[in-house]
Amino acid sequence: MSHRTLDPPHPRLRSDDATARRWQDSGRRSDYGTRRSTDDGRRPAATQRSDDAGRPRPTGPILRSGRRPRTLLAGLLVLTLAATGAIAGCGDESAGADSGELLVGYQRFGGLSLVKARSEAPDAKWSLFESGPALTEALKAGAIDIGQVGEAPPVFAAAGKIKFRIIGTSEPVPQGEAVLVKEAKGFRGFADLKGKTVALNKGSNVNWLLVKLLEAHHMTLADINVKYLKPAEARPAFDNDQVDAWIIWDPYFALTERPGVKILADATGLASNREYILVSPEALERKPDQIRRFLETYRGVTDWGIANPEQRTKILAPELKIDEPTTARALARSAKPLAPVTPEIGAELQAIADGFTTLELIPERVDMVSLVDDRFGEVFR
């Protein structure tokens, strides 16, 4: 596959099969689509990235944002239920449920991209998703067995009653997500965004980063105008000054870096921004050996990529459809080793979920600790 620089530089993501594309479309129509914070509640959530196990849930002024979170919650509930309900009845139509294939959901820049690009998992059927929330909906529908997401999607999926287990994670990637602004606007810090319009993808890792940024600067959701946009929608909005800031992750982050664009803040000291490997309970029961072999491959390919960054860049640039310098820059800060799930990881996820609950961005407390399954822990050690 020949590689090219994106023009315009926000990739049009496609699915490898019609089934996965259908679930992606369902995600676009769901609450994980584009809405403002006054209508729903996902984009203002965030990802854990640096919220360690012992970190207290968000406290202070952010928790007193009583007006907007309640409205956000209403929209979130309606749209999430509509999305999951719409696809729940179609699960038996997903191809491969009882076949020898392992149905794998991945995102363009996630760690699984390298496995796919190297054709290292011959019994895997790959489905591409633009974001974690769309991937978790496909998991609910039975369209995939296993997939990789950031930290907020598991929390919103659990709140939406989607059944899954968390079987692996990664080392923290706090530099892999950031708040981008135009230098010409003169913003010096996140506090300068008070009263401004901030774009982000609802329910993704950046949702948790927003929560932590607001908390750190003694602000609330009512202090900014949150505009929930998918990456392909947020990039032109940012370029055309329809929003004042964009909170985004790699490789979209790297694609947007250019003269005149400033990194206002990243997740360092605020969120861990880990990857999480989710699997359906049905797949755990039916395909445990396949899952183990796949995880061993995933671990081996990831370690190889970290040890061979130049070769990794040459392989992934065509897969990502972006130029090699941009690919290398994004990978240098965002590609991290895999890691086993531990009680500390469960506590870290629980802190994120409890923070969302306190802000009324999810309807009730969810037990994230019970979703952590360490049966494959030795693969990652």
Buried (B, 14 or more C-beta within 10 A) or exposed (E): EEBEEBEEBBBEBEBBBEBBBBBBEBBBEBBBBBBBBBBBBBBBBBBBBBBBBEBEBBEEBBBEBEEBBEBBBBBBBEBBBBBBEBBBEBBEEBBBBEEEBBBBBBBBBBBBBBBBBBEBBEEBBBBBBBBBBBBBBBBBBBBBBBBBBBBBBBBBBBBBEBEBBBBBBBEBBBBBBBBBBBEEBEBEEBBBBEEBBBBBBBBBBBBBBBBBBBBBBEBBBBBBBBBBBBBBBBBEBBBEEBBBBBBBBBBBBBBBBEEEBBEBBBBEEBBBBBBBBBBBEEBBEEBEEBBBBBBBBBBBBBEBBBEEEEEBBBBBBBBBBBBBEBBBBBBEBBBBEBBBBBEEBBBBBBBBBBBBBBBBBBBEEBEBBEBBBBEBBEBBE
